[in-house]
Amino acid sequence: MTGKASAIVSLRDVGKTFENGTVALAGLGLDVAAGEFVSLLGPSGSGKSTALRLIAGLSEASAGTIARAGGADAGQVGFVFQDPTLMPWASVAANVLLPFKLNGADDVTARAAVTRALAHVGLSEFANAYPRELSGGMRMRTSIARALVTEPPLLLMDEPFAALDEITRFKLNNELLTLWQQLRRTVIFVTHSVFESVFLSQRILVMTARPGRVFAEIVIPAAYPRDDRFRTSAEYAGYCRQVSEALAQAMGVAS
């Protein structure tokens, strides 16, 4: 794994047990370096989303330590949920402005940041539209813009494209990689899709079933930018096969 010295996030022997006694994570360790794109891949119930919430500071670990560096404290983390969770009564711009409203930022500075964020996700022309007027993909772009508007060094994404149709999902995968290359934020991306993880990631951390921990770390050395030609290449198919085999093995690990 990435060495401690360059890590923006480090988890050491992290565990999470819920009040009902469910042990979601046990002995989870990982490092993510600044600027990396890393995916957490695993079956449902493997604790991927729980790990993301712990990294974000939205929940507290029951055991172990979580360290953040490079300004990525709990207040400087962008989070994109599977559901866009937009306010239906507010415009696209107002939804993206929300983080600034919550921390009382200067209005002029905040609105300039909203303009930049909407431009990054291709929604400048829809600033005054309402969520009901947007497609599913556009609502997710709005959610991504809201997560990026404060320019956090760390972006956490919890299966953001899982509910979208395949064509839209492919398109947003492409757009996300373009955005990541432009902004060079650190991204930790949760998915249960082998194909999505291979297309997006520099590294994939394959997790066991509950209680979750890292079973395998797989590096995807394919060059960026990646596009539809990569998706149909023998190289891509080979990585997908390797990751699928690791996932099958991880699912067979006894808790």
N, C-alpha and C positions, 0 to 999 in steps of 0.2 A: 504493500500500500504506500501511498504518498507519505514522505517523511514529515515528522512533526514540524520541522522548521518552516516549511512552506505551506502548511495547512491553514486554511481559513476556518475550517470546522474540523474538530477532532472529537470522536466519541470513544471512551475507554470503558469496556466492561459494563455497558449500560443495560439496565433492566427496567421493565415497566410492568407492574402488577396493578390491575384495576381493583376498585373497592369490592367488586363481586368475586374476587379471587382469580380472575382470568389473568394468566401470565402471557402478556403480549410479546415481550422482548426479554431475552436473557443472554448476557455476555456479548452484547453487540459492540463491535469495534469498527471504526472506519475513520479515514482521513480524506478530506477533499481539499485540493489546492486551489488557490485563487485563480480564477479564469477557466477552471475546468468545467466540462459538461459530463456529469456522472448520473447514471440511472440506477435506481433501486428496483430490481425485478424479482418478483416472487408470486406465489399463489395467493389467493384471497385468504386473509387471516394471518398472513406472515408478519404483520407488524410494520409494513412499509409506511403506511399513513401515520401510524403512531410515532415512528422514528422521525418523520418529517415535522410533526407537531412538537416533538421534544426539541428538535433543532431550532424551530421557530420561537421557542419559549412559550408556546400556547399550553403546554402541559409540563409537569415536572417528572423527572426520572425517579424511579424507586431505588435505583442503585447505579453506581458508576459515576462518571464525570463527562460533562460536555463543555468543550472549550471553543470559543470563537475568537478570531483574530481579524485583522484588516478592516476594522470598523463594523464587522458583521455581528454587532450585539443584537439583542432581541428587538430593539427598536429600529434596526436598520436591515430588516429582512423583508423582501417582497414575497407574498404567498398567493398562489393561484390555485383555487379549489376546483374540484371536478365540476361543480355547479358554479356558474358565473356569479351567483349571489348579487345581482344588480338590484338597485332600488327602482321599482317599476315606475314610480312617479317622477323620477329625475331624468334629465337628459343624459346623453352619453358623457358630455363634458362634466356635468355635475357629479356623475358617478366616479369619474376619474379624479375629480377634485377632492373626493371624500377624505383621503389621508391627510391632506393639508387642513381641511376643516377640523379634523379631530385634534390636530396638534396646534391649531391657532396660528398657522403660518401667514406671512405677509401676502395679501391678496394679489398684488401685481406679480410677485415672484411665483406664486402658486399657479396662476393662470398661464403664465409663460411656460411653466413646466408641463401643464396639461396640454398645451398646444404642441409641444415637442413630443410628448408621449403618444398623442393621437397620430402624429405624423409617422412615428416609428412603426405603428401597426396598421397604417393605411386607412385611418378613419377620420381624417381631417374634415372631409365633406359631410360627415355624419355627427358632428359635434352637438347639434341641436336636436338630433333624433332621439326617440325614446326606445327602451329595450324591446317593447312589443313590435316595433317597426323593423327590427333587425333579424337577420338569420341567426341560426345557432352559432355559426362560425364567427359572425360579427360580434355577437354577445361575448364570446370567449376572447376575442381580440380586445374588447373593452376591458374585460377583467385583467388581461395581461398588461394593458396600458396603465390601469390603476395600480397594479403591483410594481410597475417600473417608474411611476411618476416621481417618486422621491429619490430616484437613482440609488437604490440600495445595492451594495456590493454582492449580495447573495439573493438569488431568486429560487424559491422552492415551489415546485409544481406537482400537485397531487392528482395524477391521472386526468389532466385537463381536457384531453380530447377523446376520452373513452366513450362518451355518449354521442359523438358525431358520426356521420356516415363516412365511409372509407375515403371517398373522393375529397371531402372537406378535411378529413384528418390528414391525408397526405399533403394537402396544400398548406395546412397550418404547421405541419412538421417542417416543410421547406421554409416557410416564413420564420419560424422560430430559430432555425439554424442561421438564417441570414441576420436576424436581429442579434443573436448571440455573438456572431462574428463582428458585427458593427460595434456593439456596446461592451463586449468582453466582460460581462458579468459572470459570476460563478453560478452554475445551474445544477440543482439536484432535482431530478425528475423521477417521479414514481410512476410505474406502469406495470401492467401484467402482460404486455405484448412483447414477445421476443423480437418481432419484426421492427416495431417502433424503437425499442431500446438499441438495437444494432444500428439503425439508420441515424439516430441522433447522437449517440454517445461516444466519448473518448474511452470511458471505462464503464463496465456494467458490474454491479455488485449483486450477485444472485443470493437470495435469502431463503432460508429454510422455512418450513411451515411452523406454526406457533409451537413454542415461543421462538420468535424470529431472531436470527443471527446471520452474519455473512457466511455463506457456504463456499462461494467461489468469487474470484475477481478476474474478469476477462477484459483485456485491453482490445479495443477496436482501432487499429492503426491506420485505417483508410483515410486518405487525404480529404480535406475540406477545400472548397465547397462540395457537398454531396447533393446529388439531384436524382431525377428519375432513372438516369442511366446506371447509377450505382445500385438502385433498387432491383434492377434486372440483371445485374452482373453475377458472374460465378463467385467473385470475391464476397459479395454480400450474402449469397446463399451459403457459402462456407462458414461465415461468421454466425449466421442464423442457426446452422446445424450445430456448431460448437456450443452456442448459448443454450439451445434447446436441450442438448444432452446434459449440460450442467444443471439446468432447471429440473429435469427429470430426476437426476440424482439427488438434488436438494429436497425435492418433494418426498423422496423415499427415506430421508434421514429421520430416525426416531427421535422424539423429543426427550 
